[in-house]
């Protein structure tokens, strides 16, 4: 005690250090509670028109240019808007197809487009079907809200879709190969989060990352071989394409016995998809 009484400056310095250490400790605990990033999440930023893939420690691993709806944001049926909030991937369609393969009603029709093919705007390459798990996006599944490839790559980086999240032909293949059925997808109107601040930055204006966890029921996926009718239609499409646009625009790759031309969603695919997304 006498030592501290003789050295009041040391007492003050020690007190300041203890206060600083306490602040750091409390601040660290607080940040762990409030800023824990989602594990392995995909975040779609409407403001930036970008999609980011985040690792399990919350770091931005990859990002891509995308397009959300040119009609704005919302979940109203028939609105063609992109819904906000937390979703889950419940089906992946198109495994093994070449980039640019045209998917009509979630099946390959035999065509393969090149980027920015004139006069063409179908769904291509891959489909990742989303199911909303919040009240703000509960219609997403029945509205056929996908993350999918587009041949209109010149329009990526600005709103151009009919409700879905569009990606480049090869970019969506990369995403498809990176994420699994059941992965979380957050669509926010804020900027793409950076680093470990995913949760706090994305949640500012969107309820997505604050919502309670909901378990999506992944749709079973099976591999199928093309029917004789599909092969015939594919050959007809190739002939028409060559006659109208020339062979340099659309290419056809005939399925082989060992190929996997498409994944088929079974169980809930009796509904018809919209032709534009």
C-alpha positions as CSV (number, residue, x, y, z in Angstrom):
1,X,0.0,0.0,0.0
2,X,2.8,2.4,0.9
3,X,4.4,1.8,-2.5
4,X,1.2,2.8,-4.3
5,X,0.7,5.8,-2.0
6,X,4.1,7.0,-3.0
7,X,3.5,6.5,-6.7
8,X,0.0,7.9,-7.5
9,X,0.9,8.2,-11.2
10,X,1.5,4.4,-11.4
11,X,-1.9,3.9,-9.8
12,X,-3.6,6.0,-12.5
13,X,-1.7,4.3,-15.3
14,X,-2.6,0.9,-14.0
15,X,-6.3,1.8,-13.7
16,X,-6.3,3.1,-17.3
17,X,-4.8,-0.1,-18.5
18,X,-7.3,-2.2,-16.6
19,X,-10.2,-0.1,-18.0
20,X,-8.9,-0.5,-21.6
21,X,-8.5,-4.3,-21.2
22,X,-12.0,-4.6,-19.9
23,X,-13.4,-2.6,-22.8
24,X,-11.5,-4.8,-25.3
25,X,-12.8,-8.0,-23.6
26,X,-16.4,-6.8,-23.4
27,X,-16.2,-5.4,-27.0
28,X,-14.9,-8.7,-28.2
29,X,-17.7,-10.6,-26.6
30,X,-20.3,-8.2,-27.9
31,X,-19.0,-8.4,-31.4
32,X,-19.1,-12.2,-31.2
33,X,-22.8,-12.0,-30.3
34,X,-23.9,-9.5,-32.8
35,X,-21.6,-9.8,-35.8
36,X,-21.3,-13.5,-36.3
37,X,-21.5,-14.0,-40.1
38,X,-23.7,-16.6,-41.7
39,X,-21.8,-19.8,-42.4
40,X,-21.3,-20.6,-46.0
41,X,-23.9,-18.1,-47.1
42,X,-24.6,-16.6,-50.5
43,X,-25.5,-12.9,-50.4
44,X,-27.2,-11.1,-53.3
45,X,-26.8,-7.3,-53.2
46,X,-29.5,-5.4,-55.2
47,X,-27.7,-2.1,-54.7
48,X,-24.4,-3.4,-56.1
49,X,-25.9,-5.9,-58.5
50,X,-23.4,-8.5,-57.3
51,X,-23.6,-11.9,-55.7
52,X,-21.0,-12.9,-53.0
53,X,-20.1,-16.3,-51.7
54,X,-18.9,-16.2,-48.0
55,X,-16.8,-18.9,-46.4
56,X,-17.7,-20.5,-43.1
57,X,-15.7,-17.9,-41.2
58,X,-17.7,-15.0,-42.9
59,X,-15.0,-13.9,-45.4
60,X,-15.9,-12.9,-48.9
61,X,-14.5,-15.8,-51.1
62,X,-15.9,-14.9,-54.5
63,X,-18.2,-12.3,-56.1
64,X,-20.0,-12.1,-59.5
65,X,-22.0,-9.6,-61.5
66,X,-25.7,-10.3,-61.5
67,X,-29.0,-8.9,-62.5
68,X,-32.1,-8.7,-60.3
69,X,-35.6,-7.6,-61.5
70,X,-36.0,-4.5,-63.6
71,X,-39.5,-4.3,-62.1
72,X,-38.1,-3.7,-58.6
73,X,-38.4,-5.6,-55.3
74,X,-41.3,-7.6,-53.8
75,X,-42.9,-11.0,-53.5
76,X,-46.4,-10.3,-54.9
77,X,-47.5,-13.0,-57.3
78,X,-47.4,-11.9,-60.9
79,X,-45.3,-8.8,-60.0
80,X,-42.0,-10.0,-61.7
81,X,-40.2,-8.5,-58.7
82,X,-37.2,-9.9,-56.9
83,X,-38.1,-10.9,-53.3
84,X,-35.9,-9.7,-50.4
85,X,-34.9,-11.8,-47.4
86,X,-33.5,-15.2,-46.5
87,X,-34.0,-18.1,-48.8
88,X,-32.6,-21.6,-49.2
89,X,-31.6,-23.5,-52.3
90,X,-34.0,-26.4,-52.6
91,X,-33.0,-27.8,-56.0
92,X,-30.1,-27.7,-58.4
93,X,-30.8,-28.4,-62.1
94,X,-28.5,-28.8,-65.0
95,X,-25.6,-30.9,-63.7
96,X,-23.2,-31.9,-66.4
97,X,-24.7,-29.6,-69.1
98,X,-22.4,-27.3,-71.1
99,X,-22.4,-23.6,-70.2
100,X,-25.1,-22.0,-72.4
101,X,-27.4,-25.0,-72.5
102,X,-31.0,-23.8,-72.9
103,X,-33.3,-25.0,-70.1
104,X,-37.0,-24.8,-71.0
105,X,-39.4,-25.9,-68.2
106,X,-36.2,-27.0,-66.4
107,X,-35.2,-29.4,-69.1
108,X,-32.5,-29.1,-71.7
109,X,-34.0,-28.6,-75.2
110,X,-30.7,-29.5,-77.0
111,X,-29.6,-25.9,-77.7
112,X,-26.3,-24.3,-76.5
113,X,-26.1,-20.5,-76.8
114,X,-23.1,-18.3,-76.9
115,X,-23.0,-15.2,-74.7
116,X,-25.2,-12.3,-76.0
117,X,-26.7,-14.5,-78.8
118,X,-28.9,-12.1,-80.8
119,X,-32.6,-12.2,-80.1
120,X,-32.4,-14.9,-77.4
121,X,-33.2,-14.5,-73.7
122,X,-33.9,-18.0,-72.2
123,X,-32.7,-19.6,-69.0
124,X,-29.3,-21.3,-69.6
125,X,-26.6,-23.4,-68.0
126,X,-27.9,-24.1,-64.5
127,X,-30.9,-23.4,-62.2
128,X,-30.7,-23.0,-58.4
129,X,-34.3,-23.0,-57.2
130,X,-35.0,-20.8,-54.2
131,X,-37.5,-21.2,-51.4
132,X,-38.2,-18.2,-49.2
133,X,-38.2,-18.9,-45.4
134,X,-39.6,-15.5,-44.3
135,X,-42.9,-13.8,-44.6
136,X,-41.3,-11.3,-47.0
137,X,-40.5,-14.0,-49.6
138,X,-42.9,-16.9,-48.9
139,X,-44.1,-16.9,-52.5
140,X,-40.6,-17.3,-54.0
141,X,-40.8,-21.1,-54.6
142,X,-44.2,-21.0,-56.3
143,X,-43.1,-17.9,-58.3
144,X,-40.2,-19.9,-59.7
145,X,-37.5,-17.6,-58.4
146,X,-34.2,-19.0,-59.4
147,X,-30.5,-18.1,-59.6
148,X,-29.8,-19.0,-63.2
149,X,-27.6,-18.3,-66.2
150,X,-28.5,-15.8,-68.9
151,X,-27.1,-15.3,-72.4
152,X,-27.6,-11.5,-72.0
153,X,-24.3,-11.1,-70.2
154,X,-24.1,-7.5,-71.5
155,X,-26.9,-6.6,-69.1
156,X,-25.3,-8.0,-66.0
157,X,-24.5,-5.3,-63.4
158,X,-27.9,-3.7,-63.7
159,X,-31.5,-4.8,-63.0
160,X,-32.7,-6.7,-66.1
161,X,-34.5,-9.8,-65.0
162,X,-38.2,-10.8,-64.5
163,X,-37.8,-11.6,-60.8
164,X,-34.9,-14.1,-60.8
165,X,-31.2,-13.5,-60.1
166,X,-29.3,-13.8,-63.4
167,X,-25.7,-14.7,-63.7
168,X,-23.2,-15.2,-66.5
169,X,-23.2,-18.5,-68.3
170,X,-20.0,-19.8,-66.7
171,X,-20.4,-17.9,-63.4
172,X,-23.6,-19.8,-62.5
173,X,-21.8,-23.1,-63.2
174,X,-19.1,-22.1,-60.8
175,X,-21.7,-21.2,-58.2
176,X,-23.6,-24.5,-58.9
177,X,-20.4,-26.4,-58.2
178,X,-19.6,-24.5,-55.0
179,X,-22.9,-24.5,-53.0
180,X,-25.2,-27.4,-52.0
181,X,-28.9,-28.0,-51.8
182,X,-30.0,-26.4,-48.4
183,X,-27.4,-23.6,-48.6
184,X,-28.6,-20.2,-47.4
185,X,-29.1,-17.3,-49.8
186,X,-29.7,-13.8,-48.5
187,X,-31.1,-11.1,-50.9
188,X,-30.6,-7.6,-49.5
189,X,-31.1,-4.1,-51.0
190,X,-27.9,-3.0,-49.2
191,X,-24.4,-3.2,-50.5
192,X,-22.5,-6.5,-50.6
193,X,-21.1,-7.1,-47.1
194,X,-17.3,-7.2,-46.7
195,X,-15.2,-9.6,-44.7
196,X,-16.5,-10.6,-41.3
197,X,-19.1,-7.8,-41.1
198,X,-21.6,-9.8,-43.1
199,X,-24.3,-10.1,-40.5
200,X,-24.4,-6.4,-39.4
201,X,-24.0,-4.9,-42.8
202,X,-26.6,-7.1,-44.6
203,X,-29.1,-6.8,-41.8
204,X,-29.4,-3.0,-41.8
205,X,-32.4,-2.9,-44.1
206,X,-33.3,-6.5,-44.5
207,X,-34.8,-8.9,-42.0
208,X,-32.9,-11.8,-43.6
209,X,-30.1,-12.3,-41.2
210,X,-32.2,-11.5,-38.1
211,X,-34.8,-14.1,-39.0
212,X,-35.1,-17.4,-37.1
213,X,-33.7,-20.4,-38.8
214,X,-36.2,-22.4,-40.9
215,X,-35.6,-25.8,-42.3
216,X,-36.2,-26.1,-46.0
217,X,-37.2,-29.5,-47.4
218,X,-34.7,-30.2,-50.2
219,X,-36.3,-31.5,-53.3
220,X,-35.0,-34.9,-54.4
221,X,-32.9,-34.7,-57.5
222,X,-32.4,-37.5,-60.0
223,X,-30.4,-38.0,-63.2
224,X,-32.3,-38.8,-66.3
225,X,-31.4,-39.7,-69.9
226,X,-32.9,-37.8,-72.9
227,X,-35.9,-39.5,-74.5
228,X,-36.0,-40.2,-78.3
229,X,-38.5,-37.3,-78.7
230,X,-36.0,-34.9,-76.9
231,X,-33.2,-36.1,-79.2
232,X,-35.4,-35.5,-82.2
233,X,-36.4,-32.0,-81.0
234,X,-32.8,-31.2,-80.3
235,X,-31.8,-32.1,-83.8
236,X,-34.6,-30.0,-85.2
237,X,-33.6,-27.0,-83.1
238,X,-30.0,-27.4,-84.4
239,X,-31.2,-27.4,-88.0
240,X,-33.5,-24.3,-87.4
241,X,-30.7,-22.5,-85.6
242,X,-28.2,-23.1,-88.5
243,X,-30.8,-21.9,-91.0
244,X,-31.7,-18.7,-89.2
245,X,-28.7,-17.6,-87.2
246,X,-25.8,-19.7,-88.5
247,X,-23.8,-22.4,-86.8
248,X,-21.6,-19.9,-85.0
249,X,-24.4,-18.7,-82.8
250,X,-25.9,-21.9,-81.5
251,X,-24.1,-25.2,-81.1
252,X,-25.5,-28.6,-80.5
253,X,-23.8,-31.3,-78.6
254,X,-25.5,-34.7,-79.1
255,X,-26.1,-36.6,-75.8
256,X,-24.2,-39.8,-75.4
257,X,-25.0,-42.9,-73.4
258,X,-22.7,-41.9,-70.6
259,X,-23.6,-38.2,-70.5
260,X,-25.7,-36.5,-67.9
261,X,-27.7,-34.0,-69.9
262,X,-29.9,-32.7,-67.0
263,X,-30.9,-33.1,-63.5
264,X,-34.6,-33.5,-63.1
265,X,-36.5,-32.3,-60.0
266,X,-38.9,-34.9,-58.9
267,X,-41.9,-34.7,-56.6
268,X,-43.0,-31.1,-57.1
269,X,-42.4,-30.4,-60.8
270,X,-45.9,-30.8,-62.1
271,X,-46.3,-27.1,-62.1
272,X,-45.3,-25.2,-65.2
273,X,-42.6,-22.6,-65.2
274,X,-42.8,-19.1,-66.7
275,X,-40.9,-18.6,-69.9
276,X,-39.0,-15.6,-68.8
277,X,-37.2,-15.1,-65.5
